[in-house]
Amino acid sequence: MSLAIIDAREWQNTFDLETGQPQTSESPAADMAARVLSRHPYPGDVDEKANQWVTGTALELIDRYDPDLVCVSYVQQFFADRHFRYARKERERLFASAMEEAERFIEKSGFTPVIVGTGDMIPLKGEMDLSGLDGLAVSSNWSARYCGIHAPSRHDMAFLDSLDTLERIVSRDQWIQMFATAQHDLEIHQDTNLMPDFLLAARQGHAFKTMGTTLRKPVHIPAKNFLVPVFSPLGRVDDLRDIKPLIRSRLPDHKIALILVEGVGERFFPASRFMCQNGVDWFCNEPGDAFYLTVSTGKHQPFAYPAGYRFFDKDADAIKFPFSGYMDTIPEHTLAQDFPGKSIAVGNRSMFMHMVFGVDISIECFARNLFNQGCMAVVHREDK
């Protein structure tokens, strides 16, 4: 049983992660995680101290748990740049500051780093409002490039064909087949009937507006980052899927930190960086679940929680993991899931850290759509 400990500064309680029911625990690991939570209140997604919170929380967890593998994410600069307008020099300072914070963590922890950037952000050129279609358009708050279309009418398809801001319209079968050809052991855990009939891909700089997008209009969005920067003294890899085997092969003789810095492109990385393939053919991963899961599992994961998925049509009585957003199963084959040593994760990308890496203990912000509701620790393993 995995435990979730939620800390809202003046209120802290423990729950069963899967059911969401209150739970009591005398586990030393849970007690330790709860104490760390209480000492590190989260500043907020766009507060500049949010990345410092990641470093400070991770360092204390390292000191108390002595892990061999650490996964951290620095995301404040992504949230800030996406939703607020900064002068060019200030934007550059935000991205450089994120890398400096990652370097500070490396220096203080002594861990051997594998740093992965999700690629550049670019100005939003325009939004495509699809809320008036006869069919259903589904996009998420955090996706800019992709949108799913369900049961479109002939009028809908004619309208979509007329948009010069669309790069392509791809059927569900074409989308699946493209990845099945690229990866013969492709796994699709979700109900394909809830996947969109068609996937739309926007031209660079354009985004979608649908009934499901409730956040403020973005200022910057991810570029088409088919190549993303990676830095590590452990060796060079050419594809995101190669990061997991690189780390696992070197863990017997290194303490390793996998560090993700969102929204950060090549020019902010050290000179010895290298560029890594991110996606297949016309599809590249945006910052989010598919990107994290591809890194963590060593496999393409566009269908773990696919763009345009009607997750709201799932059987409400069967939904599990209420603190994990739309994720309702713990992903398999993740980086630390079957690792015999100790492992932790800390990050300010809410809902991802406790689900995508398979670590023993994780701490993350408990934020929803930039609203700060405190912090959450998850204890998956209490026996190490």
Buried (B, 14 or more C-beta within 10 A) or exposed (E): EBBBBBBBEEEBEBBBBBEBEEBEBEBEBBBBBBEBBEEBBBBBBBBBEBBBBBBBBBBBBBEBBEBBBBBBBBBBBBBBBBBBEBEEEEBEBBBBBBBEBBBBBBEEBEBBBBBBBBBBBBEBEEBBEBEEBEBBBBBBEBBBBBBBBBEBEEEBBEBBEEBEBBBEBBEBEEBBEBBBEEBEEBBBEBEEEBBBBBBBBBBBBBBBBBEBBEEEEBBBBBBBBBBBBBBBEBEEBEEBBBBBEBBBEBBEEBBBBBBBBBBBBBEBBEEEBBBBBBBBEEBBBBBBBBBBBBBBBBBBBBBBBBBBBBBEEBEEEEEBBBBBBBBBEBBEBBBBBEBEBBBBBBBBBBBBBBBBBBBBBBBBBBBEEBEBBBBBBBBBBBEB
